Each structure stands twice: as C-alpha cells, then as structure tokens.
Amino acid sequence: MPEFYYNDGSGVRKVKEFYYNDGSAVRKIKEGWYNDGSGVRKFYTSSDTVASFSAWHLEGDAVSGTATASITFHSDGTVTGFGAPSDVSSSGSTAYLNTTGTGLGASYWIRATATSGSITSGVVGSWLQLNTDWTWTKSGTLSGSVTLTFEIATDSLGASIVLTSTGNTLVFARS
C-alpha cells in the first residue's frame, strides 16, 4: 500500500486516517479504491489493527484430571488467554485493534490455521466474523500441543488480510 503525506506548514506529516462528511456525520474511511482503466485497485486500508501482534504461549498443567489452554479473540478488539488448572503461560498482545470497545471487531474476520498439532475445540480454516467472541482450545489428560497462525481480514473471503500472527501455542501437560 502506498503511504500518504501532507505539509502542514511546519513539516511533512504522514496521514494516518482519512475522514469524509456525508452530510449527516463525519465518517472514517476504511478503504480507498480507484479504477485505473484495467481494473479496480485498492490504494488505502485504515490502520485499525495493531501494527505488531506478539504471539501467545498458553499452557495448562495438571497433576491429575484435565488440563486446558485457550485463547479468545473478543468482538471488542481484545485478546485473552488462560491455562488451567495451573497457568504457566506467557501473554502475547492483548488487543488486535488499536482502539477497543463494544462491537468494534464486527468489521473484521479471523481465520485460525493449525500449523502443528490439532485443536480440541474451535473453528480452523474458515473466516469467522468478529461480531462475536471466538475461542480455540487444546485440552486433555496426558500431554499435547497445537501451534496456531491467526489472520485477521477486513472481508469475509480473506482478500484483505491486515494482521497475521504466527507461533501461537496452546499446550496441556500432566506434571
């Protein structure tokens, strides 16, 4: 994507957001498109998603019974994870949006891909709208793990991916 700059009289500044007035309100532009004669092309995507997303390592460690590790991407733009019954985890990024709040994730879709191991519960391989919370879990009574890649896009087909996070691990173990 190209970058846009403007001169405010005291220096050249990078444009971070675009707005327009539709006559009833000022609205933020999420994408900009143009027709170059041979096709329609995107030239701008807003930067609502975080620029850098740190991977999570979540581990549930049990002496007996079931151990569980889970990660949840919430519809408000936040991310939480836990390991149970004993949590020996390291937190990654706690948000996938720069600004979080009720329903702000609804303009985005997420896809989880297992790159190593298998998931116990949660949807993998499909684009899911973030208008609700989505959780991925690995659990069991002996030991196991899964490594996940999360991608977030501005469309339901994943044509405009705006965030990719690799190396997210969910582990369960018997101690």
NUTIMI-852619 format. One line per 5 residues: their letters; for each residue x, z, y of N, C-alpha, C. Coordinates in nm, 3 decimals, decimal comma. Each point is the difference from the previous one (the first is absolute). Layout:
N
a) X:Z:Y:X:Z:Y:X:Z:Y; ...
END
This chain:
175
mpefy) 0,084:0,000:-0,118:-0,084:0,000:0,118:0,088:0,000:0,124; -0,040:-0,078:0,100:0,075:0,003:0,125:-0,023:0,132:0,073; 0,092:0,032:0,089:-0,015:0,118:0,085:-0,036:-0,047:0,140; -0,077:0,081:0,072:-0,045:-0,034:0,135:0,059:0,099:0,099; 0,044:-0,053:0,116:0,061:0,081:0,104:-0,064:-0,033:0,134
yndgs) 0,006:0,095:0,092:-0,047:-0,023:0,137:0,095:0,068:0,097; 0,002:-0,049:0,124:0,083:0,058:0,104:-0,091:0,079:0,093; 0,019:0,131:0,007:-0,084:0,084:0,085:0,060:0,022:0,139; 0,106:-0,075:0,033:0,063:0,012:0,132:0,122:0,090:-0,002; 0,006:0,094:-0,096:0,118:0,086:-0,008:0,079:-0,026:-0,128
gvrkv) -0,055:-0,081:-0,088:0,070:-0,033:-0,123:-0,089:-0,078:-0,094; 0,060:-0,056:-0,103:-0,075:-0,074:-0,100:-0,041:0,097:-0,111; -0,127:-0,001:-0,033:-0,054:0,094:-0,099:-0,066:-0,076:-0,115; 0,008:0,058:-0,119:-0,064:-0,058:-0,117:-0,148:0,038:-0,002; -0,086:-0,099:-0,024:-0,144:0,025:-0,009:-0,027:0,063:-0,137
kefyy) -0,069:0,113:0,000:-0,031:0,068:-0,125:-0,145:-0,022:-0,043; -0,089:-0,019:0,096:-0,142:-0,018:-0,031:-0,062:-0,098:0,099; -0,102:-0,072:-0,047:-0,077:-0,091:0,085:-0,145:0,049:0,006; -0,061:-0,013:0,118:-0,140:0,039:0,018:-0,075:-0,113:0,071; -0,131:-0,003:-0,015:-0,083:-0,094:0,073:-0,130:0,068:0,040
ndgsa) -0,064:-0,052:0,105:-0,127:0,054:0,046:-0,107:-0,101:-0,039; -0,093:0,043:-0,087:-0,106:-0,091:-0,045:-0,126:0,009:0,086; 0,010:0,069:0,113:-0,114:0,013:0,091:-0,073:0,132:-0,015; 0,011:0,061:-0,119:-0,066:0,129:-0,020:0,100:0,112:-0,025; 0,122:-0,037:-0,044:0,102:0,101:-0,027:0,137:-0,067:-0,010
vrkik) 0,103:0,081:0,014:0,135:-0,048:-0,023:0,033:0,024:-0,146; 0,044:-0,104:-0,069:0,024:0,009:-0,144:0,144:-0,038:-0,032; 0,053:0,063:-0,104:0,136:-0,029:-0,045:-0,002:-0,123:-0,091; 0,092:-0,092:0,023:0,012:-0,119:-0,084:0,085:0,034:-0,121; -0,052:-0,025:-0,121:0,073:0,031:-0,123:0,084:-0,118:-0,048
egwyn) -0,049:-0,123:0,024:0,074:-0,119:-0,042:-0,019:-0,112:0,102; 0,103:-0,083:0,017:-0,009:-0,117:0,085:0,030:-0,125:-0,081; -0,080:-0,105:0,018:0,014:-0,125:-0,075:0,002:-0,117:0,096; 0,063:-0,111:-0,039:-0,003:-0,123:0,079:-0,003:-0,120:-0,094; -0,047:-0,112:0,051:-0,004:-0,125:-0,076:0,109:-0,090:0,055
dgsgv) 0,099:-0,034:-0,083:0,110:-0,084:0,046:-0,022:-0,148:-0,033; -0,121:-0,037:-0,039:-0,031:-0,138:-0,032:0,011:-0,032:-0,148; 0,083:0,076:-0,071:0,012:-0,021:-0,144:-0,058:0,117:-0,080; -0,039:0,105:0,068:-0,060:0,114:-0,067:-0,013:0,117:0,094; -0,076:0,098:-0,043:-0,018:0,123:0,078:0,106:0,100:-0,044
rkfyt) 0,071:0,058:0,096:0,111:0,090:-0,031:-0,016:0,132:0,076; 0,040:0,106:-0,069:-0,002:0,132:0,062:0,128:0,018:0,081; -0,012:0,051:0,124:0,118:0,025:0,082:0,014:0,147:0,038; -0,102:0,082:-0,031:0,006:0,141:0,038:-0,082:0,084:-0,096; 0,056:0,113:-0,042:-0,072:0,103:-0,075:0,031:0,133:0,066
ssdtv) -0,102:0,079:0,027:0,023:0,129:0,066:0,082:0,091:-0,091; 0,065:0,097:0,060:0,088:0,090:-0,074:-0,063:0,137:-0,019; -0,122:0,002:-0,056:-0,065:0,127:-0,028:0,067:0,074:-0,114; 0,057:-0,075:-0,095:0,065:0,065:-0,113:0,137:0,052:0,041; 0,047:0,101:-0,069:0,130:0,057:0,031:0,109:-0,103:-0,029
asfsa) 0,106:0,003:0,077:0,108:-0,096:-0,016:0,081:0,026:-0,127; 0,014:0,126:-0,036:0,077:0,036:-0,118:-0,077:0,105:-0,079; -0,015:-0,022:-0,129:-0,076:0,092:-0,084:0,091:0,051:-0,111; 0,029:0,129:0,001:0,088:0,061:-0,101:-0,077:0,021:-0,129; 0,065:-0,033:-0,112:-0,062:0,015:-0,132:-0,017:0,147:-0,037
whleg) -0,096:0,025:-0,087:-0,029:0,134:-0,051:0,059:0,018:-0,139; 0,040:0,123:-0,032:0,033:0,040:-0,138:-0,084:0,124:-0,028; -0,097:-0,015:-0,088:-0,093:0,108:-0,031:0,014:0,037:-0,147; 0,015:0,130:-0,025:0,019:0,045:-0,138:-0,083:0,124:-0,030; -0,077:-0,009:-0,107:-0,070:0,116:-0,053:0,078:0,052:-0,119
davsg) 0,025:0,128:-0,002:0,084:0,061:-0,103:-0,077:0,117:-0,061; -0,031:-0,009:-0,130:-0,080:0,104:-0,065:0,075:0,063:-0,117; -0,019:0,130:-0,019:0,053:0,070:-0,116:-0,086:-0,034:-0,121; -0,130:-0,006:0,022:-0,094:-0,040:-0,105:-0,119:-0,069:0,066; -0,076:-0,074:-0,078:-0,117:-0,068:0,055:0,039:-0,130:0,069
tatas) -0,085:-0,044:0,090:0,016:-0,129:0,065:0,069:0,014:0,135; 0,095:-0,089:0,024:0,065:-0,009:0,131:-0,048:-0,128:0,066; -0,012:0,003:0,133:-0,055:-0,113:0,075:0,079:-0,024:0,127; 0,018:-0,128:0,032:0,056:-0,040:0,129:-0,091:-0,109:0,057; -0,038:0,015:0,127:-0,094:-0,095:0,063:0,042:-0,030:0,143
itfhs) -0,034:-0,122:0,044:0,018:-0,041:0,138:-0,132:-0,061:0,048; -0,040:0,035:0,123:-0,126:-0,050:0,056:0,025:-0,062:0,136; -0,049:-0,123:0,017:-0,004:-0,066:0,131:-0,141:0,019:0,053; -0,012:0,071:0,112:-0,130:0,037:0,057:-0,049:-0,105:0,099; -0,132:-0,004:0,018:-0,062:-0,096:0,092:0,032:0,031:0,147
dgtvt) 0,055:0,118:0,028:0,034:0,035:0,139:0,144:-0,039:0,036; 0,071:-0,067:-0,092:0,135:-0,045:0,029:0,110:0,093:-0,051; -0,037:0,110:-0,066:0,099:0,095:-0,049:0,024:-0,018:-0,150; 0,109:0,060:-0,047:0,037:-0,003:-0,141:0,033:0,142:-0,043; -0,052:0,041:-0,117:0,033:0,132:-0,055:0,038:-0,016:-0,147
gfgap) 0,076:0,095:-0,049:0,038:-0,002:-0,140:0,018:0,141:-0,050; -0,011:0,017:-0,133:0,024:0,131:-0,056:0,042:-0,012:-0,146; 0,068:0,103:-0,045:0,032:0,017:-0,140:-0,057:0,133:-0,043; -0,059:0,006:-0,120:-0,063:0,124:-0,045:0,024:0,017:-0,150; 0,009:0,120:-0,052:-0,018:0,128:0,068:0,118:0,042:0,086
sdvss) 0,122:-0,045:-0,031:0,116:0,035:0,080:0,044:-0,126:0,074; 0,015:0,011:0,130:0,032:-0,116:0,084:0,150:-0,001:0,030; 0,070:-0,099:-0,056:0,142:-0,017:0,031:0,018:-0,138:0,062; -0,073:-0,025:0,107:-0,012:-0,132:0,059:0,078:-0,012:0,130; 0,027:-0,123:0,038:0,052:-0,026:0,134:-0,097:-0,095:0,069
sgsta) -0,043:0,042:0,116:-0,099:-0,077:0,075:0,062:-0,123:0,061; -0,078:-0,107:0,001:0,038:-0,120:0,072:-0,072:0,002:0,134; -0,025:-0,117:0,054:-0,073:-0,011:0,127:-0,141:0,055:-0,017; -0,047:0,072:0,101:-0,131:0,063:-0,007:-0,110:-0,083:0,065; 0,035:-0,121:0,046:-0,101:-0,089:0,059:0,044:-0,145:-0,017
ylntt) -0,099:-0,088:-0,018:0,030:-0,143:-0,004:-0,043:-0,068:0,129; -0,070:0,073:0,089:-0,037:-0,050:0,132:0,069:0,084:0,106; 0,036:-0,062:0,111:0,061:0,074:0,111:-0,098:0,099:0,061; -0,125:-0,039:0,011:-0,105:0,087:0,052:-0,096:0,027:-0,114; -0,027:0,126:-0,029:-0,090:0,034:-0,110:-0,131:0,056:0,056
gtglg) -0,106:-0,016:-0,076:-0,131:0,052:0,040:-0,109:-0,056:-0,091; -0,115:0,059:0,006:-0,111:-0,035:-0,087:-0,026:-0,150:-0,003; 0,006:-0,058:-0,120:-0,036:-0,139:-0,022:0,098:-0,105:0,047; 0,117:0,038:0,054:0,093:-0,099:0,054:0,062:-0,089:-0,108; 0,000:0,046:-0,124:0,055:-0,081:-0,108:-0,090:-0,114:-0,044
asywi) -0,124:-0,002:0,043:-0,099:-0,098:-0,047:0,037:-0,145:0,030; 0,093:-0,022:0,091:0,043:-0,137:0,031:0,115:-0,046:-0,088; 0,034:0,080:-0,100:0,115:-0,028:-0,086:-0,039:0,005:-0,147; 0,081:-0,067:-0,083:-0,017:-0,001:-0,144:0,132:0,041:-0,062; -0,007:0,069:-0,115:0,120:0,047:-0,068:0,002:-0,052:-0,143
ratat) 0,121:-0,031:-0,048:0,017:-0,038:-0,140:0,116:0,081:-0,056; -0,023:0,062:-0,116:0,106:0,071:-0,071:0,043:-0,086:-0,118; 0,130:-0,007:-0,022:0,056:-0,072:-0,114:0,094:0,094:-0,072; -0,020:0,017:-0,131:0,090:0,082:-0,081:0,121:-0,087:-0,036; 0,118:0,039:0,049:0,122:-0,076:-0,027:0,075:0,056:-0,121
sgsit) -0,036:0,121:-0,040:0,059:0,063:-0,118:-0,099:0,105:-0,050; -0,030:-0,001:-0,129:-0,096:0,096:-0,055:-0,143:-0,043:0,025; -0,092:0,089:-0,033:-0,143:-0,029:0,020:-0,068:0,119:0,067; -0,108:-0,031:0,068:-0,076:0,100:0,075:-0,104:0,064:-0,093; -0,031:0,128:0,021:-0,104:0,066:-0,077:-0,137:-0,031:0,059
sgvvg) -0,011:0,008:0,133:-0,125:-0,037:0,066:0,031:-0,059:0,137; -0,089:-0,087:0,045:0,018:-0,071:0,125:-0,001:-0,150:-0,028; -0,025:-0,078:0,102:-0,011:-0,145:-0,014:0,135:-0,063:0,035; 0,051:-0,085:-0,089:0,122:-0,074:0,028:-0,029:-0,149:-0,004; 0,073:-0,076:0,082:-0,009:-0,145:-0,002:-0,114:-0,061:0,078
swlql) -0,082:0,079:0,066:-0,113:-0,051:0,078:0,008:0,051:0,143; -0,050:-0,080:0,093:-0,006:0,040:0,141:-0,124:0,086:0,021; 0,022:0,122:0,053:-0,107:0,099:0,020:-0,012:0,031:0,149; -0,120:-0,008:0,053:-0,018:0,030:0,142:0,019:0,148:0,024; 0,074:0,033:0,106:0,029:0,139:0,033:-0,110:0,063:0,086
ntdwt) -0,125:-0,037:-0,029:-0,114:0,064:0,064:-0,040:0,125:-0,077; 0,072:0,028:-0,107:-0,016:0,121:-0,080:0,138:0,042:-0,047; 0,013:0,120:-0,054:0,128:0,050:-0,050:0,027:-0,059:-0,138; 0,127:-0,034:-0,026:0,040:-0,054:-0,130:0,115:0,084:-0,054; -0,014:0,043:-0,128:0,097:0,088:-0,064:0,056:-0,065:-0,126
wtksg) 0,132:0,020:-0,020:0,067:-0,044:-0,122:0,062:0,123:-0,064; -0,019:0,015:-0,133:0,040:0,121:-0,071:0,075:-0,034:-0,128; 0,099:0,084:-0,030:0,069:-0,002:-0,129:-0,008:0,142:-0,054; -0,054:0,017:-0,122:-0,014:0,134:-0,056:0,014:-0,004:-0,152; 0,026:0,116:-0,058:0,011:0,010:-0,144:0,055:0,136:-0,041
tlsgs) 0,025:0,015:-0,131:0,044:0,129:-0,052:0,146:0,001:-0,043; 0,067:-0,113:-0,011:0,141:-0,003:-0,037:0,083:-0,041:0,122; 0,033:-0,127:0,012:0,069:-0,047:0,120:-0,026:-0,148:0,018; 0,009:-0,046:0,123:-0,023:-0,140:0,030:0,016:-0,026:0,148; 0,013:-0,126:0,035:0,014:-0,034:0,142:-0,048:-0,142:0,024
vtltf) -0,028:-0,028:0,125:-0,034:-0,134:0,045:0,063:-0,018:0,138; 0,050:-0,120:0,025:0,052:-0,036:0,132:-0,095:-0,104:0,059; -0,043:0,025:0,123:-0,100:-0,084:0,065:0,053:-0,064:0,127; -0,045:-0,122:0,023:0,017:-0,066:0,129:-0,137:-0,006:0,066; -0,008:0,041:0,125:-0,124:-0,008:0,077:0,017:-0,105:0,109
eiatd) -0,101:-0,087:0,012:-0,003:-0,100:0,106:-0,128:0,018:0,078; 0,008:-0,011:0,131:-0,118:0,009:0,086:-0,010:-0,130:0,079; -0,122:-0,056:0,002:-0,026:-0,128:0,066:-0,118:0,012:0,096; -0,009:-0,097:0,090:-0,112:-0,002:0,096:-0,115:-0,085:-0,050; 0,010:-0,050:-0,124:-0,108:-0,081:-0,057:-0,015:0,033:-0,149
slgas) -0,115:-0,033:-0,055:-0,033:0,037:-0,138:0,072:-0,084:-0,106; 0,067:-0,107:0,040:0,073:-0,084:-0,094:0,150:0,029:0,001; 0,044:0,084:0,093:0,141:0,033:0,009:0,086:-0,109:0,062; -0,062:-0,089:0,077:0,076:-0,108:0,065:0,085:0,053:0,116; -0,043:0,111:0,061:0,071:0,056:0,115:0,045:0,142:-0,031
ivlts) 0,105:0,013:-0,078:0,053:0,132:-0,036:0,079:0,055:0,118; -0,035:0,122:0,041:0,064:0,062:0,117:0,087:0,120:-0,036; -0,007:0,045:-0,125:0,080:0,115:-0,043:0,024:-0,012:-0,150; 0,124:0,022:-0,042:0,034:0,006:-0,142:0,086:0,124:-0,022; -0,035:0,079:-0,101:0,078:0,119:-0,036:0,032:-0,006:-0,148
tgntl) 0,128:-0,004:-0,034:0,043:-0,007:-0,139:0,059:0,134:-0,043; 0,010:0,019:-0,131:0,068:0,118:-0,055:-0,077:0,130:0,007; -0,132:-0,006:0,010:-0,083:0,121:-0,001:-0,016:0,044:-0,146; 0,041:0,123:-0,033:-0,004:0,045:-0,138:-0,095:0,117:-0,021; -0,075:-0,009:-0,110:-0,086:0,110:-0,045:0,053:0,040:-0,137
vfars) 0,031:0,128:-0,017:0,062:0,049:-0,122:-0,076:0,123:-0,048; -0,019:0,011:-0,133:-0,047:0,126:-0,057:0,097:0,040:-0,109; 0,021:0,131:-0,015:0,100:0,049:-0,096:-0,042:0,136:-0,053; 0,047:0,030:-0,117:-0,016:0,133:-0,060:0,132:0,070:0,013; -0,003:0,119:0,061:0,127:0,073:0,020:0,024:0,101:-0,110
END
